[in-house]
Amino acid sequence: MATDYGYDSGLGFPGTVRRHRVPAGLRAPFEGRTWREFGYVLLSLPISIVMFTYAVTMISLGAGLLVTFLGIPVFAAGLAGCRGLGALERARARGLLGLEVGDPEPLSRRGSGFMAWMGAVLKSGTSWRTLLYSVIQLPWATFSFVVAVNFWVYGWALLTYPLWFWVFPAYVGQDGLQLYGDQGHHIYLDNPFEIGVTALVGLLFTLATPWIVRALTTVDRVMVHGLLGPTRLSARVVELESDRGVVVDTAAADLRRIERDLHDGAQARLVALAMDLGLAKEKLTEDPAAAARMVDEAHGEVKTALQELRDLARGIHPAVLTDRGLDAALSSVASRCTVPVQVEVDLAERPAPAIEGIAYFTVSELLQNISKHSRATFAAVDVWRVENRLMLQVVDNGVGGADVSSGSGLTGLAERLDAVDGILVVDSPAGGPTRVTAELPWRGDRV
């Protein structure tokens, strides 16, 4: 994906924001961003000439040689060269325009060797988009160069006219800059009023030039992003691959947690229970009272182990969620929270089990955070549906300060939601209140 980040006006550091006393229109001609964009326009003309010449020459040569076996290799070499030039253009846009464009999808080869590479280059949409960019960039770069240079030169020349108008009577032999002239009439800008008006017109040109250049480079940004960057499909594939990794890591972490809870909790209690029952069996004939006490203690251990197993099963997937849905399940979670929680679920039908489970665990973790960290006295949970999205909102009147980017549990929760095309938004100013909103895709087909 592409992001266009802002620059500080003087230093050029990305992402920095400064407050200025001078209005943007007055300081624009002196900002570093303006000069970088102007430099981009100046460089675009010679670079586009090279790209256009290379692209047209190689493609024309390849097309002319198609009657021989050399045509296809020359064609592929031309497209490969265009891809290399496209990489340079992305780097130039990144350096001068602050435009972050991801690399396009790599060549998809079926096999190895020159023939496989040549086929991959010819079938790649990136190759043809880069070729199109190499061709259309020249007329646009020419237009941008002419417009930007003329506005820039005329603006500064007219603005500084009071400083150099003396050159005309001293060295040119005329009263000033000639505004109009024919065989019988000549109009020169030579008196103080005309010189002042000329400088004022130059000032208007100078103030307008940065915005004109910015508009011209906006078109360049669109072309670089659209023709030299990754397609939406390839970006979506990369996003899905990342989400798949998050899902796999989450599942592995859950399995390790279940294994640890079983090993350290219920399994350890069951082992101790078996040992206690064995000792009670041995003492049954010798000391029935001691054996009865040991059996009674073992009975308590059984209850504790059963409770741990129930808690573990509830953490995997609570039975109430399967049987009665989100309303009852969230009410059960809210009853275990340390603060009063108002639950309101407005759903005409139940979502798919996977989405329902994610919604349950999202609210459950948020309520746990409220119990542990918020110091709140009241919380509310709202669940509703908007078109094809399942909306969750958890609000508390605690101390606030929750941050999804701080590496806390909210970060992992946001990653889990992102893995299923969900969104987590946290609004938690210092001092509260905290409002956490989650969106999940609605999938209503239940199995």
Summary of the structure (lengths in Angstrom):
residues: 447
radius of gyration: 35.7
end to end distance: 35.7
largest distance: 139.8
contacts: 1334
relative contact order: 0.07
helix: 64%
strand: 11%
